[in-house]
């Protein structure tokens, strides 16, 4: 609620209908952020993040990379569990080198494990 209150305070100087419409718009948008369904190379519904699906290396602790498709260097990866995939699991991941504009790089002791990630 603090975020909504801050935005409303910024709108305080506006007049009449403009203030009312913008206040209602922010009251709706701010608390209704959604990640959306996990679908490979699909943007999150409300955030500047994209889902990617991949598989860990077939050799334990060997580097593997995942194409992220952001068009810029990401700064965050969040493992996600799609609840419509029976047997989905999170695995241990270690960043093996810094991400770049094309890929994120990992190692994992889990072999050939399917993973889903949210990349931002």
C-alpha positions in Angstrom: 0.0 0.0 0.0 2.9 2.4 0.6 3.6 2.4 -3.2 0.0 3.3 -4.0 0.0 6.1 -1.3 3.2 7.5 -2.7 1.9 7.6 -6.3 -1.3 9.2 -5.1 0.7 11.9 -3.3 2.4 12.7 -6.5 -0.9 13.1 -8.2 -2.2 15.5 -5.5 -1.6 18.6 -7.5 -3.6 17.5 -10.5 -7.1 18.8 -11.1 -10.5 17.0 -11.2 -11.1 14.3 -13.8 -7.4 13.8 -14.7 -6.5 13.2 -11.0 -9.4 10.8 -10.6 -8.6 8.7 -13.7 -4.9 8.5 -13.0 -5.5 7.6 -9.3 -7.9 4.8 -10.3 -5.4 3.5 -12.9 -2.6 3.4 -10.4 -4.8 1.8 -7.8 -5.5 -1.0 -10.2 -2.0 -1.5 -11.8 0.3 -1.3 -8.8 -1.2 -4.2 -6.7 -2.0 -6.4 -9.7 1.4 -7.2 -11.0 1.6 -10.7 -12.4 4.4 -13.0 -13.5 2.1 -15.0 -15.8 2.4 -18.6 -17.1 5.8 -20.1 -17.7 6.3 -20.3 -21.4 9.7 -20.5 -23.1 11.0 -17.1 -24.3 7.7 -15.4 -23.3 7.7 -12.0 -21.4 6.3 -12.0 -17.9 2.8 -10.4 -17.9 3.7 -7.3 -15.8 7.4 -7.2 -15.4 10.5 -6.8 -17.7 11.5 -10.4 -17.3 11.3 -13.4 -19.6 10.9 -17.1 -19.1 13.3 -19.6 -20.5 13.3 -23.4 -20.3 16.5 -25.4 -20.7 18.2 -28.5 -19.4 21.3 -28.8 -17.3 24.4 -30.4 -18.7 24.6 -34.2 -19.1 27.9 -34.1 -17.1 27.8 -33.0 -13.4 29.3 -29.6 -12.7 30.0 -28.9 -16.4 29.2 -25.4 -17.6 26.1 -25.0 -19.8 24.5 -21.8 -21.1 21.0 -20.7 -21.8 20.0 -18.2 -24.5 17.9 -15.6 -22.8 16.7 -13.4 -25.7 16.5 -10.1 -23.6 18.7 -8.1 -26.0 20.7 -6.8 -23.0 22.7 -8.3 -20.2 20.4 -9.6 -17.5 21.1 -9.1 -13.8 18.9 -11.7 -12.2 17.6 -15.2 -12.7 14.9 -16.8 -10.6 14.2 -20.5 -10.8 10.5 -21.1 -11.2 8.2 -24.2 -10.9 5.5 -24.3 -13.5 2.6 -25.9 -11.6 1.1 -27.5 -14.7 4.2 -29.7 -15.2 4.1 -32.8 -13.1 7.6 -33.6 -11.8 8.9 -30.0 -12.3 11.6 -29.2 -9.8 14.2 -26.7 -8.9 17.8 -27.7 -9.1 21.0 -26.3 -7.6 22.5 -23.8 -10.0 25.8 -22.0 -9.7 26.7 -19.0 -11.9 29.9 -20.1 -13.8 30.6 -16.8 -15.5 28.9 -13.4 -15.8 25.9 -13.2 -18.1 26.2 -11.3 -21.4 23.8 -9.9 -23.9 23.0 -13.3 -25.3 23.4 -16.0 -22.6 23.4 -16.9 -18.9 26.0 -19.4 -17.7 25.6 -22.1 -15.1 27.0 -25.3 -13.5 24.9 -27.8 -11.7 25.5 -31.1 -10.0 22.1 -32.2 -11.3 22.5 -33.9 -14.7 20.1 -33.5 -17.7 17.5 -31.9 -15.5 14.8 -29.7 -17.2 14.7 -26.2 -15.7 12.5 -23.1 -16.0 13.9 -19.7 -15.2 12.7 -16.1 -15.1 15.4 -13.9 -16.4 15.5 -10.1 -15.8 
